[in-house]
Amino acid sequence: MPIAIVAWLHATAISLVDSRTRQLGQGTVEYVGVVVMVTLLIAAVAVASKGWAPGVGDAMRKALTAAIKKATSGL
């Protein structure tokens, strides 16, 4: 019987500690961070390619504009 009491106390303590250390919403923050980083990378490549390959920059700009128009057409 004492082992059951110790196990119950241990489980209760673990659940109390776990409830204080939860990170609700952390996945959403990480997802937004990844989206922002990819956006910045695409913008940096588009800006950098204007000097040495204007055709690439123009093609990227047209593709991004078309994708944004397609994504926001329902709004």
N, CA, C and O atoms as a Tripos MOL2 file, in Angstrom:
@<TRIPOS>MOLECULE
protein
  300   299    75     0     0
PROTEIN
NO_CHARGES

@<TRIPOS>ATOM
      1 N           0.8050   -1.2060    0.0000 N.3       1 MET1
      2 CA          0.0000    0.0000    0.0000 C.3       1 MET1
      3 C           0.8470    1.2680    0.0000 C.2       1 MET1
      4 O           0.4810    2.2150   -0.6960 O.2       1 MET1
      5 N           1.9530    1.3470    0.7350 N.am      2 PRO2
      6 CA          2.7510    2.5830    0.7010 C.3       2 PRO2
      7 C           3.2930    2.8950   -0.6950 C.2       2 PRO2
      8 O           3.4810    4.0630   -1.0350 O.2       2 PRO2
      9 N           3.5450    1.8630   -1.5050 N.am      3 ILE3
     10 CA          4.0490    2.1080   -2.8540 C.3       3 ILE3
     11 C           2.9820    2.8180   -3.6910 C.2       3 ILE3
     12 O           3.3130    3.6810   -4.5030 O.2       3 ILE3
     13 N           1.7290    2.4730   -3.5080 N.am      4 ALA4
     14 CA          0.6470    3.1190   -4.2440 C.3       4 ALA4
     15 C           0.5410    4.5910   -3.8610 C.2       4 ALA4
     16 O           0.2850    5.4350   -4.7200 O.2       4 ALA4
     17 N           0.7300    4.9000   -2.6130 N.am      5 ILE5
     18 CA          0.6560    6.2920   -2.1650 C.3       5 ILE5
     19 C           1.8180    7.0940   -2.7460 C.2       5 ILE5
     20 O           1.6330    8.2210   -3.2070 O.2       5 ILE5
     21 N           3.0080    6.5110   -2.7220 N.am      6 VAL6
     22 CA          4.1780    7.1950   -3.2780 C.3       6 VAL6
     23 C           4.0000    7.3950   -4.7890 C.2       6 VAL6
     24 O           4.3560    8.4490   -5.3170 O.2       6 VAL6
     25 N           3.4590    6.4020   -5.4800 N.am      7 ALA7
     26 CA          3.2260    6.5260   -6.9150 C.3       7 ALA7
     27 C           2.2050    7.6140   -7.2020 C.2       7 ALA7
     28 O           2.3670    8.3850   -8.1480 O.2       7 ALA7
     29 N           1.1550    7.6830   -6.3910 N.am      8 TRP8
     30 CA          0.1430    8.7230   -6.5770 C.3       8 TRP8
     31 C           0.7410   10.1080   -6.3380 C.2       8 TRP8
     32 O           0.4780   11.0360   -7.1020 O.2       8 TRP8
     33 N           1.5370   10.2510   -5.2910 N.am      9 LEU9
     34 CA          2.1810   11.5360   -5.0070 C.3       9 LEU9
     35 C           3.1210   11.9400   -6.1470 C.2       9 LEU9
     36 O           3.1720   13.1030   -6.5470 O.2       9 LEU9
     37 N           3.8510   10.9670   -6.6520 N.am     10 HIS10
     38 CA          4.7680   11.2500   -7.7600 C.3      10 HIS10
     39 C           4.0060   11.6930   -9.0020 C.2      10 HIS10
     40 O           4.3870   12.6700   -9.6480 O.2      10 HIS10
     41 N           2.9420   10.9900   -9.3390 N.am     11 ALA11
     42 CA          2.1400   11.3420  -10.5130 C.3      11 ALA11
     43 C           1.5150   12.7260  -10.3520 C.2      11 ALA11
     44 O           1.4510   13.4930  -11.3130 O.2      11 ALA11
     45 N           1.0590   13.0440   -9.1570 N.am     12 THR12
     46 CA          0.4670   14.3520   -8.9000 C.3      12 THR12
     47 C           1.5120   15.4570   -9.0470 C.2      12 THR12
     48 O           1.2410   16.5020   -9.6380 O.2      12 THR12
     49 N           2.6950   15.2190   -8.5100 N.am     13 ALA13
     50 CA          3.7560   16.2250   -8.6100 C.3      13 ALA13
     51 C           4.1660   16.4410  -10.0600 C.2      13 ALA13
     52 O           4.3710   17.5770  -10.4850 O.2      13 ALA13
     53 N           4.2860   15.3580  -10.8190 N.am     14 ILE14
     54 CA          4.6680   15.4730  -12.2300 C.3      14 ILE14
     55 C           3.6040   16.2400  -13.0060 C.2      14 ILE14
     56 O           3.9430   17.0750  -13.8440 O.2      14 ILE14
     57 N           2.3360   15.9780  -12.7480 N.am     15 SER15
     58 CA          1.2820   16.6730  -13.4830 C.3      15 SER15
     59 C           1.2470   18.1560  -13.1290 C.2      15 SER15
     60 O           0.9390   18.9810  -13.9880 O.2      15 SER15
     61 N           1.5520   18.5100  -11.8900 N.am     16 LEU16
     62 CA          1.5990   19.9240  -11.5090 C.3      16 LEU16
     63 C           2.7620   20.6310  -12.1940 C.2      16 LEU16
     64 O           2.6080   21.7540  -12.6740 O.2      16 LEU16
     65 N           3.9100   19.9910  -12.2410 N.am     17 VAL17
     66 CA          5.0730   20.5880  -12.9040 C.3      17 VAL17
     67 C           4.8190   20.6990  -14.3950 C.2      17 VAL17
     68 O           5.1680   21.7110  -15.0040 O.2      17 VAL17
     69 N           4.2180   19.6780  -14.9980 N.am     18 ASP18
     70 CA          3.9540   19.6820  -16.4280 C.3      18 ASP18
     71 C           2.9840   20.7910  -16.8120 C.2      18 ASP18
     72 O           3.1440   21.4160  -17.8610 O.2      18 ASP18
     73 N           1.9870   21.0410  -15.9830 N.am     19 SER19
     74 CA          1.0060   22.0680  -16.3140 C.3      19 SER19
     75 C           1.6180   23.4650  -16.2720 C.2      19 SER19
     76 O           1.1060   24.3730  -16.9260 O.2      19 SER19
     77 N           2.6880   23.6550  -15.5290 N.am     20 ARG20
     78 CA          3.3360   24.9670  -15.4680 C.3      20 ARG20
     79 C           4.3240   25.1800  -16.6150 C.2      20 ARG20
     80 O           4.6460   26.3230  -16.9390 O.2      20 ARG20
     81 N           4.8000   24.1260  -17.2210 N.am     21 THR21
     82 CA          5.8240   24.2600  -18.2500 C.3      21 THR21
     83 C           5.2880   24.0610  -19.6620 C.2      21 THR21
     84 O           6.0790   23.9790  -20.6010 O.2      21 THR21
     85 N           4.0070   23.9840  -19.8370 N.am     22 ARG22
     86 CA          3.4370   23.8180  -21.1740 C.3      22 ARG22
     87 C           3.6950   25.0570  -22.0030 C.2      22 ARG22
     88 O           3.7310   26.1740  -21.4860 O.2      22 ARG22
     89 N           3.8730   24.8460  -23.2890 N.am     23 GLN23
     90 CA          4.1320   25.9560  -24.1940 C.3      23 GLN23
     91 C           3.0460   25.9890  -25.2550 C.2      23 GLN23
     92 O           3.2890   25.6750  -26.4210 O.2      23 GLN23
     93 N           1.8640   26.3660  -24.8450 N.am     24 LEU24
     94 CA          0.7340   26.4120  -25.7700 C.3      24 LEU24
     95 C           0.9480   27.5140  -26.8010 C.2      24 LEU24
     96 O           1.3080   28.6380  -26.4470 O.2      24 LEU24
     97 N           0.7320   27.2000  -28.0520 N.am     25 GLY25
     98 CA          0.8850   28.1730  -29.1170 C.3      25 GLY25
     99 C           2.2880   28.2830  -29.6660 C.2      25 GLY25
    100 O           2.5190   29.0550  -30.5970 O.2      25 GLY25
    101 N           3.2230   27.5450  -29.1280 N.am     26 GLN26
    102 CA          4.6130   27.6470  -29.5810 C.3      26 GLN26
    103 C           4.7610   27.2120  -31.0360 C.2      26 GLN26
    104 O           5.5510   27.8000  -31.7750 O.2      26 GLN26
    105 N           4.0270   26.2070  -31.4510 N.am     27 GLY27
    106 CA          4.1050   25.7470  -32.8320 C.3      27 GLY27
    107 C           3.6720   26.8170  -33.8220 C.2      27 GLY27
    108 O           4.2520   26.9380  -34.9010 O.2      27 GLY27
    109 N           2.6590   27.5930  -33.4620 N.am     28 THR28
    110 CA          2.1840   28.6670  -34.3230 C.3      28 THR28
    111 C           3.2530   29.7390  -34.4880 C.2      28 THR28
    112 O           3.4750   30.2380  -35.5910 O.2      28 THR28
    113 N           3.9040   30.0860  -33.4010 N.am     29 VAL29
    114 CA          4.9600   31.1010  -33.4540 C.3      29 VAL29
    115 C           6.1080   30.6270  -34.3350 C.2      29 VAL29
    116 O           6.6520   31.4070  -35.1160 O.2      29 VAL29
    117 N           6.4800   29.3600  -34.2170 N.am     30 GLU30
    118 CA          7.5600   28.8270  -35.0450 C.3      30 GLU30
    119 C           7.1540   28.8050  -36.5140 C.2      30 GLU30
    120 O           7.9710   29.1030  -37.3850 O.2      30 GLU30
    121 N           5.9110   28.4580  -36.7940 N.am     31 TYR31
    122 CA          5.4230   28.4290  -38.1820 C.3      31 TYR31
    123 C           5.4780   29.8270  -38.7930 C.2      31 TYR31
    124 O           5.9230   29.9910  -39.9290 O.2      31 TYR31
    125 N           5.0360   30.8190  -38.0560 N.am     32 VAL32
    126 CA          5.0680   32.1990  -38.5530 C.3      32 VAL32
    127 C           6.5110   32.6310  -38.7870 C.2      32 VAL32
    128 O           6.8020   33.3210  -39.7650 O.2      32 VAL32
    129 N           7.4140   32.2310  -37.8980 N.am     33 GLY33
    130 CA          8.8290   32.5590  -38.0730 C.3      33 GLY33
    131 C           9.4050   31.9650  -39.3390 C.2      33 GLY33
    132 O          10.1800   32.6200  -40.0360 O.2      33 GLY33
    133 N           9.0390   30.7420  -39.6430 N.am     34 VAL34
    134 CA          9.5320   30.0970  -40.8710 C.3      34 VAL34
    135 C           8.9860   30.8190  -42.1030 C.2      34 VAL34
    136 O           9.7210   31.0410  -43.0660 O.2      34 VAL34
    137 N           7.7260   31.1800  -42.0810 N.am     35 VAL35
    138 CA          7.1240   31.8880  -43.2110 C.3      35 VAL35
    139 C           7.8110   33.2360  -43.4260 C.2      35 VAL35
    140 O           8.0830   33.6220  -44.5630 O.2      35 VAL35
    141 N           8.0890   33.9440  -42.3460 N.am     36 VAL36
    142 CA          8.7680   35.2390  -42.4580 C.3      36 VAL36
    143 C          10.1710   35.0650  -43.0250 C.2      36 VAL36
    144 O          10.5940   35.8410  -43.8820 O.2      36 VAL36
    145 N          10.8870   34.0650  -42.5600 N.am     37 MET37
    146 CA         12.2540   33.8430  -43.0510 C.3      37 MET37
    147 C          12.2640   33.4810  -44.5360 C.2      37 MET37
    148 O          13.1200   33.9630  -45.2780 O.2      37 MET37
    149 N          11.3360   32.6490  -44.9750 N.am     38 VAL38
    150 CA         11.2610   32.2910  -46.3960 C.3      38 VAL38
    151 C          10.9150   33.5250  -47.2310 C.2      38 VAL38
    152 O          11.4620   33.7120  -48.3180 O.2      38 VAL38
    153 N          10.0190   34.3560  -46.7320 N.am     39 THR39
    154 CA          9.6530   35.5840  -47.4390 C.3      39 THR39
    155 C          10.8530   36.5120  -47.5760 C.2      39 THR39
    156 O          11.0930   37.0770  -48.6430 O.2      39 THR39
    157 N          11.6040   36.6680  -46.4890 N.am     40 LEU40
    158 CA         12.7990   37.5130  -46.5460 C.3      40 LEU40
    159 C          13.8440   36.9510  -47.5050 C.2      40 LEU40
    160 O          14.5090   37.7130  -48.2070 O.2      40 LEU40
    161 N          13.9940   35.6480  -47.5420 N.am     41 LEU41
    162 CA         14.9490   35.0230  -48.4490 C.3      41 LEU41
    163 C          14.5630   35.2610  -49.9060 C.2      41 LEU41
    164 O          15.4140   35.5950  -50.7310 O.2      41 LEU41
    165 N          13.2860   35.0900  -50.2200 N.am     42 ILE42
    166 CA         12.8230   35.3250  -51.5910 C.3      42 ILE42
    167 C          13.0110   36.7850  -51.9720 C.2      42 ILE42
    168 O          13.4360   37.0880  -53.0870 O.2      42 ILE42
    169 N          12.6980   37.6900  -51.0520 N.am     43 ALA43
    170 CA         12.8740   39.1180  -51.3410 C.3      43 ALA43
    171 C          14.3450   39.4590  -51.5460 C.2      43 ALA43
    172 O          14.6730   40.2480  -52.4320 O.2      43 ALA43
    173 N          15.2290   38.8830  -50.7510 N.am     44 ALA44
    174 CA         16.6600   39.1500  -50.8980 C.3      44 ALA44
    175 C          17.1770   38.6420  -52.2330 C.2      44 ALA44
    176 O          17.9720   39.3210  -52.8820 O.2      44 ALA44
    177 N          16.7480   37.4780  -52.6500 N.am     45 VAL45
    178 CA         17.1770   36.9430  -53.9480 C.3      45 VAL45
    179 C          16.6460   37.8170  -55.0800 C.2      45 VAL45
    180 O          17.3620   38.0700  -56.0480 O.2      45 VAL45
    181 N          15.4230   38.2720  -54.9740 N.am     46 ALA46
    182 CA         14.8430   39.1140  -56.0210 C.3      46 ALA46
    183 C          15.5870   40.4400  -56.1270 C.2      46 ALA46
    184 O          15.8550   40.9130  -57.2310 O.2      46 ALA46
    185 N          15.9210   41.0420  -54.9910 N.am     47 VAL47
    186 CA         16.6440   42.3150  -55.0060 C.3      47 VAL47
    187 C          18.0650   42.1260  -55.5210 C.2      47 VAL47
    188 O          18.5570   42.9380  -56.3060 O.2      47 VAL47
    189 N          18.7230   41.0620  -55.0850 N.am     48 ALA48
    190 CA         20.1060   40.8260  -55.5070 C.3      48 ALA48
    191 C          20.1990   40.4800  -56.9890 C.2      48 ALA48
    192 O          21.2060   40.7860  -57.6270 O.2      48 ALA48
    193 N          19.1820   39.8560  -57.5410 N.am     49 SER49
    194 CA         19.2580   39.4360  -58.9420 C.3      49 SER49
    195 C          18.9810   40.5760  -59.9160 C.2      49 SER49
    196 O          19.1890   40.4150  -61.1190 O.2      49 SER49
    197 N          18.5190   41.7160  -59.4290 N.am     50 LYS50
    198 CA         18.2540   42.8360  -60.3360 C.3      50 LYS50
    199 C          19.5300   43.3310  -60.9970 C.2      50 LYS50
    200 O          19.5050   43.7530  -62.1530 O.2      50 LYS50
    201 N          20.6360   43.2850  -60.2800 N.am     51 GLY51
    202 CA         21.8820   43.8010  -60.8340 C.3      51 GLY51
    203 C          22.5250   42.8580  -61.8370 C.2      51 GLY51
    204 O          22.9950   43.3170  -62.8790 O.2      51 GLY51
    205 N          22.5630   41.5740  -61.5680 N.am     52 TRP52
    206 CA         23.3010   40.6530  -62.4400 C.3      52 TRP52
    207 C          22.4150   39.8180  -63.3360 C.2      52 TRP52
    208 O          22.9130   39.2170  -64.2870 O.2      52 TRP52
    209 N          21.1270   39.7560  -63.0740 N.am     53 ALA53
    210 CA         20.2250   38.9960  -63.9400 C.3      53 ALA53
    211 C          18.8250   39.5980  -63.8600 C.2      53 ALA53
    212 O          17.9550   39.0770  -63.1620 O.2      53 ALA53
    213 N          18.6170   40.6910  -64.5780 N.am     54 PRO54
    214 CA         17.3120   41.3610  -64.4770 C.3      54 PRO54
    215 C          16.1400   40.4790  -64.8950 C.2      54 PRO54
    216 O          15.0320   40.6340  -64.3810 O.2      54 PRO54
    217 N          16.3760   39.5610  -65.8160 N.am     55 GLY55
    218 CA         15.3000   38.6760  -66.2610 C.3      55 GLY55
    219 C          14.8040   37.7750  -65.1440 C.2      55 GLY55
    220 O          13.6100   37.4880  -65.0560 O.2      55 GLY55
    221 N          15.7250   37.3230  -64.2820 N.am     56 VAL56
    222 CA         15.3490   36.4600  -63.1560 C.3      56 VAL56
    223 C          14.5030   37.2380  -62.1640 C.2      56 VAL56
    224 O          13.4830   36.7440  -61.6830 O.2      56 VAL56
    225 N          14.9280   38.4540  -61.8610 N.am     57 GLY57
    226 CA         14.1700   39.2890  -60.9270 C.3      57 GLY57
    227 C          12.7750   39.5940  -61.4350 C.2      57 GLY57
    228 O          11.8040   39.5490  -60.6800 O.2      57 GLY57
    229 N          12.6840   39.9080  -62.7330 N.am     58 ASP58
    230 CA         11.3730   40.1980  -63.3130 C.3      58 ASP58
    231 C          10.4760   38.9640  -63.3130 C.2      58 ASP58
    232 O           9.2780   39.0610  -63.0450 O.2      58 ASP58
    233 N          11.0580   37.8050  -63.6120 N.am     59 ALA59
    234 CA         10.2760   36.5660  -63.6140 C.3      59 ALA59
    235 C           9.7860   36.2360  -62.2030 C.2      59 ALA59
    236 O           8.6460   35.8090  -62.0230 O.2      59 ALA59
    237 N          10.6450   36.4350  -61.2110 N.am     60 MET60
    238 CA         10.2350   36.1860  -59.8250 C.3      60 MET60
    239 C           9.1310   37.1530  -59.4060 C.2      60 MET60
    240 O           8.1660   36.7560  -58.7540 O.2      60 MET60
    241 N           9.2780   38.4180  -59.7810 N.am     61 ARG61
    242 CA          8.2730   39.4070  -59.4170 C.3      61 ARG61
    243 C           6.9220   39.0610  -60.0370 C.2      61 ARG61
    244 O           5.8880   39.1520  -59.3750 O.2      61 ARG61
    245 N           6.9330   38.6640  -61.3070 N.am     62 LYS62
    246 CA          5.6880   38.2920  -61.9840 C.3      62 LYS62
    247 C           5.0590   37.0540  -61.3500 C.2      62 LYS62
    248 O           3.8430   36.9930  -61.1690 O.2      62 LYS62
    249 N           5.8910   36.0710  -61.0120 N.am     63 ALA63
    250 CA          5.3730   34.8460  -60.3930 C.3      63 ALA63
    251 C           4.7890   35.1310  -59.0190 C.2      63 ALA63
    252 O           3.7210   34.6230  -58.6770 O.2      63 ALA63
    253 N           5.4860   35.9420  -58.2300 N.am     64 LEU64
    254 CA          4.9740   36.2720  -56.8950 C.3      64 LEU64
    255 C           3.6970   37.1000  -56.9850 C.2      64 LEU64
    256 O           2.7670   36.8890  -56.2060 O.2      64 LEU64
    257 N           3.6440   38.0340  -57.9200 N.am     65 THR65
    258 CA          2.4380   38.8420  -58.0910 C.3      65 THR65
    259 C           1.2530   37.9680  -58.4870 C.2      65 THR65
    260 O           0.1460   38.1440  -57.9800 O.2      65 THR65
    261 N           1.4910   37.0300  -59.3930 N.am     66 ALA66
    262 CA          0.4170   36.1270  -59.8120 C.3      66 ALA66
    263 C          -0.0420   35.2360  -58.6590 C.2      66 ALA66
    264 O          -1.2380   34.9920  -58.5000 O.2      66 ALA66
    265 N           0.9060   34.7500  -57.8540 N.am     67 ALA67
    266 CA          0.5380   33.8930  -56.7280 C.3      67 ALA67
    267 C          -0.2620   34.6640  -55.6840 C.2      67 ALA67
    268 O          -1.2240   34.1390  -55.1240 O.2      67 ALA67
    269 N           0.1340   35.9080  -55.4210 N.am     68 ILE68
    270 CA         -0.5950   36.7200  -54.4390 C.3      68 ILE68
    271 C          -1.9940   37.0480  -54.9470 C.2      68 ILE68
    272 O          -2.9620   36.9930  -54.1870 O.2      68 ILE68
    273 N          -2.1030   37.3900  -56.2390 N.am     69 LYS69
    274 CA         -3.4280   37.6700  -56.8130 C.3      69 LYS69
    275 C          -4.3320   36.4450  -56.7600 C.2      69 LYS69
    276 O          -5.5260   36.5520  -56.4820 O.2      69 LYS69
    277 N          -3.7390   35.2650  -57.0330 N.am     70 LYS70
    278 CA         -4.5190   34.0330  -57.0010 C.3      70 LYS70
    279 C          -4.9560   33.6990  -55.5790 C.2      70 LYS70
    280 O          -6.0800   33.2470  -55.3610 O.2      70 LYS70
    281 N          -4.0770   33.9210  -54.6200 N.am     71 ALA71
    282 CA         -4.4020   33.6000  -53.2290 C.3      71 ALA71
    283 C          -5.4230   34.5520  -52.6420 C.2      71 ALA71
    284 O          -6.2190   34.1560  -51.7900 O.2      71 ALA71
    285 N          -5.4140   35.8070  -53.0860 N.am     72 THR72
    286 CA         -6.3210   36.7980  -52.5120 C.3      72 THR72
    287 C          -7.5520   37.0730  -53.3760 C.2      72 THR72
    288 O          -8.3230   37.9850  -53.0750 O.2      72 THR72
    289 N          -7.7420   36.3140  -54.4230 N.am     73 SER73
    290 CA         -8.8890   36.5800  -55.3060 C.3      73 SER73
    291 C         -10.2160   36.3010  -54.6120 C.2      73 SER73
    292 O         -11.2300   36.8930  -54.9810 O.2      73 SER73
    293 N         -10.2370   35.4230  -53.6260 N.am     74 GLY74
    294 CA        -11.4710   35.1020  -52.9390 C.3      74 GLY74
    295 C         -11.8160   36.0590  -51.8140 C.2      74 GLY74
    296 O         -12.8780   35.9370  -51.2030 O.2      74 GLY74
    297 N         -10.9400   37.0080  -51.5320 N.am     75 LEU75
    298 CA        -11.1950   37.9240  -50.4060 C.3      75 LEU75
    299 C         -12.0110   39.1190  -50.8240 C.2      75 LEU75
    300 O         -12.3110   39.9810  -49.9990 O.2      75 LEU75
@<TRIPOS>BOND
     1     1     2 1
     2     2     3 1
     3     3     4 2
     4     3     5 am
     5     5     6 1
     6     6     7 1
     7     7     8 2
     8     7     9 am
     9     9    10 1
    10    10    11 1
    11    11    12 2
    12    11    13 am
    13    13    14 1
    14    14    15 1
    15    15    16 2
    16    15    17 am
    17    17    18 1
    18    18    19 1
    19    19    20 2
    20    19    21 am
    21    21    22 1
    22    22    23 1
    23    23    24 2
    24    23    25 am
    25    25    26 1
    26    26    27 1
    27    27    28 2
    28    27    29 am
    29    29    30 1
    30    30    31 1
    31    31    32 2
    32    31    33 am
    33    33    34 1
    34    34    35 1
    35    35    36 2
    36    35    37 am
    37    37    38 1
    38    38    39 1
    39    39    40 2
    40    39    41 am
    41    41    42 1
    42    42    43 1
    43    43    44 2
    44    43    45 am
    45    45    46 1
    46    46    47 1
    47    47    48 2
    48    47    49 am
    49    49    50 1
    50    50    51 1
    51    51    52 2
    52    51    53 am
    53    53    54 1
    54    54    55 1
    55    55    56 2
    56    55    57 am
    57    57    58 1
    58    58    59 1
    59    59    60 2
    60    59    61 am
    61    61    62 1
    62    62    63 1
    63    63    64 2
    64    63    65 am
    65    65    66 1
    66    66    67 1
    67    67    68 2
    68    67    69 am
    69    69    70 1
    70    70    71 1
    71    71    72 2
    72    71    73 am
    73    73    74 1
    74    74    75 1
    75    75    76 2
    76    75    77 am
    77    77    78 1
    78    78    79 1
    79    79    80 2
    80    79    81 am
    81    81    82 1
    82    82    83 1
    83    83    84 2
    84    83    85 am
    85    85    86 1
    86    86    87 1
    87    87    88 2
    88    87    89 am
    89    89    90 1
    90    90    91 1
    91    91    92 2
    92    91    93 am
    93    93    94 1
    94    94    95 1
    95    95    96 2
    96    95    97 am
    97    97    98 1
    98    98    99 1
    99    99   100 2
   100    99   101 am
   101   101   102 1
   102   102   103 1
   103   103   104 2
   104   103   105 am
   105   105   106 1
   106   106   107 1
   107   107   108 2
   108   107   109 am
   109   109   110 1
   110   110   111 1
   111   111   112 2
   112   111   113 am
   113   113   114 1
   114   114   115 1
   115   115   116 2
   116   115   117 am
   117   117   118 1
   118   118   119 1
   119   119   120 2
   120   119   121 am
   121   121   122 1
   122   122   123 1
   123   123   124 2
   124   123   125 am
   125   125   126 1
   126   126   127 1
   127   127   128 2
   128   127   129 am
   129   129   130 1
   130   130   131 1
   131   131   132 2
   132   131   133 am
   133   133   134 1
   134   134   135 1
   135   135   136 2
   136   135   137 am
   137   137   138 1
   138   138   139 1
   139   139   140 2
   140   139   141 am
   141   141   142 1
   142   142   143 1
   143   143   144 2
   144   143   145 am
   145   145   146 1
   146   146   147 1
   147   147   148 2
   148   147   149 am
   149   149   150 1
   150   150   151 1
   151   151   152 2
   152   151   153 am
   153   153   154 1
   154   154   155 1
   155   155   156 2
   156   155   157 am
   157   157   158 1
   158   158   159 1
   159   159   160 2
   160   159   161 am
   161   161   162 1
   162   162   163 1
   163   163   164 2
   164   163   165 am
   165   165   166 1
   166   166   167 1
   167   167   168 2
   168   167   169 am
   169   169   170 1
   170   170   171 1
   171   171   172 2
   172   171   173 am
   173   173   174 1
   174   174   175 1
   175   175   176 2
   176   175   177 am
   177   177   178 1
   178   178   179 1
   179   179   180 2
   180   179   181 am
   181   181   182 1
   182   182   183 1
   183   183   184 2
   184   183   185 am
   185   185   186 1
   186   186   187 1
   187   187   188 2
   188   187   189 am
   189   189   190 1
   190   190   191 1
   191   191   192 2
   192   191   193 am
   193   193   194 1
   194   194   195 1
   195   195   196 2
   196   195   197 am
   197   197   198 1
   198   198   199 1
   199   199   200 2
   200   199   201 am
   201   201   202 1
   202   202   203 1
   203   203   204 2
   204   203   205 am
   205   205   206 1
   206   206   207 1
   207   207   208 2
   208   207   209 am
   209   209   210 1
   210   210   211 1
   211   211   212 2
   212   211   213 am
   213   213   214 1
   214   214   215 1
   215   215   216 2
   216   215   217 am
   217   217   218 1
   218   218   219 1
   219   219   220 2
   220   219   221 am
   221   221   222 1
   222   222   223 1
   223   223   224 2
   224   223   225 am
   225   225   226 1
   226   226   227 1
   227   227   228 2
   228   227   229 am
   229   229   230 1
   230   230   231 1
   231   231   232 2
   232   231   233 am
   233   233   234 1
   234   234   235 1
   235   235   236 2
   236   235   237 am
   237   237   238 1
   238   238   239 1
   239   239   240 2
   240   239   241 am
   241   241   242 1
   242   242   243 1
   243   243   244 2
   244   243   245 am
   245   245   246 1
   246   246   247 1
   247   247   248 2
   248   247   249 am
   249   249   250 1
   250   250   251 1
   251   251   252 2
   252   251   253 am
   253   253   254 1
   254   254   255 1
   255   255   256 2
   256   255   257 am
   257   257   258 1
   258   258   259 1
   259   259   260 2
   260   259   261 am
   261   261   262 1
   262   262   263 1
   263   263   264 2
   264   263   265 am
   265   265   266 1
   266   266   267 1
   267   267   268 2
   268   267   269 am
   269   269   270 1
   270   270   271 1
   271   271   272 2
   272   271   273 am
   273   273   274 1
   274   274   275 1
   275   275   276 2
   276   275   277 am
   277   277   278 1
   278   278   279 1
   279   279   280 2
   280   279   281 am
   281   281   282 1
   282   282   283 1
   283   283   284 2
   284   283   285 am
   285   285   286 1
   286   286   287 1
   287   287   288 2
   288   287   289 am
   289   289   290 1
   290   290   291 1
   291   291   292 2
   292   291   293 am
   293   293   294 1
   294   294   295 1
   295   295   296 2
   296   295   297 am
   297   297   298 1
   298   298   299 1
   299   299   300 2
@<TRIPOS>SUBSTRUCTURE
     1 MET1         2 RESIDUE 1 A MET
     2 PRO2         6 RESIDUE 1 A PRO
     3 ILE3        10 RESIDUE 1 A ILE
     4 ALA4        14 RESIDUE 1 A ALA
     5 ILE5        18 RESIDUE 1 A ILE
     6 VAL6        22 RESIDUE 1 A VAL
     7 ALA7        26 RESIDUE 1 A ALA
     8 TRP8        30 RESIDUE 1 A TRP
     9 LEU9        34 RESIDUE 1 A LEU
    10 HIS10       38 RESIDUE 1 A HIS
    11 ALA11       42 RESIDUE 1 A ALA
    12 THR12       46 RESIDUE 1 A THR
    13 ALA13       50 RESIDUE 1 A ALA
    14 ILE14       54 RESIDUE 1 A ILE
    15 SER15       58 RESIDUE 1 A SER
    16 LEU16       62 RESIDUE 1 A LEU
    17 VAL17       66 RESIDUE 1 A VAL
    18 ASP18       70 RESIDUE 1 A ASP
    19 SER19       74 RESIDUE 1 A SER
    20 ARG20       78 RESIDUE 1 A ARG
    21 THR21       82 RESIDUE 1 A THR
    22 ARG22       86 RESIDUE 1 A ARG
    23 GLN23       90 RESIDUE 1 A GLN
    24 LEU24       94 RESIDUE 1 A LEU
    25 GLY25       98 RESIDUE 1 A GLY
    26 GLN26      102 RESIDUE 1 A GLN
    27 GLY27      106 RESIDUE 1 A GLY
    28 THR28      110 RESIDUE 1 A THR
    29 VAL29      114 RESIDUE 1 A VAL
    30 GLU30      118 RESIDUE 1 A GLU
    31 TYR31      122 RESIDUE 1 A TYR
    32 VAL32      126 RESIDUE 1 A VAL
    33 GLY33      130 RESIDUE 1 A GLY
    34 VAL34      134 RESIDUE 1 A VAL
    35 VAL35      138 RESIDUE 1 A VAL
    36 VAL36      142 RESIDUE 1 A VAL
    37 MET37      146 RESIDUE 1 A MET
    38 VAL38      150 RESIDUE 1 A VAL
    39 THR39      154 RESIDUE 1 A THR
    40 LEU40      158 RESIDUE 1 A LEU
    41 LEU41      162 RESIDUE 1 A LEU
    42 ILE42      166 RESIDUE 1 A ILE
    43 ALA43      170 RESIDUE 1 A ALA
    44 ALA44      174 RESIDUE 1 A ALA
    45 VAL45      178 RESIDUE 1 A VAL
    46 ALA46      182 RESIDUE 1 A ALA
    47 VAL47      186 RESIDUE 1 A VAL
    48 ALA48      190 RESIDUE 1 A ALA
    49 SER49      194 RESIDUE 1 A SER
    50 LYS50      198 RESIDUE 1 A LYS
    51 GLY51      202 RESIDUE 1 A GLY
    52 TRP52      206 RESIDUE 1 A TRP
    53 ALA53      210 RESIDUE 1 A ALA
    54 PRO54      214 RESIDUE 1 A PRO
    55 GLY55      218 RESIDUE 1 A GLY
    56 VAL56      222 RESIDUE 1 A VAL
    57 GLY57      226 RESIDUE 1 A GLY
    58 ASP58      230 RESIDUE 1 A ASP
    59 ALA59      234 RESIDUE 1 A ALA
    60 MET60      238 RESIDUE 1 A MET
    61 ARG61      242 RESIDUE 1 A ARG
    62 LYS62      246 RESIDUE 1 A LYS
    63 ALA63      250 RESIDUE 1 A ALA
    64 LEU64      254 RESIDUE 1 A LEU
    65 THR65      258 RESIDUE 1 A THR
    66 ALA66      262 RESIDUE 1 A ALA
    67 ALA67      266 RESIDUE 1 A ALA
    68 ILE68      270 RESIDUE 1 A ILE
    69 LYS69      274 RESIDUE 1 A LYS
    70 LYS70      278 RESIDUE 1 A LYS
    71 ALA71      282 RESIDUE 1 A ALA
    72 THR72      286 RESIDUE 1 A THR
    73 SER73      290 RESIDUE 1 A SER
    74 GLY74      294 RESIDUE 1 A GLY
    75 LEU75      298 RESIDUE 1 A LEU
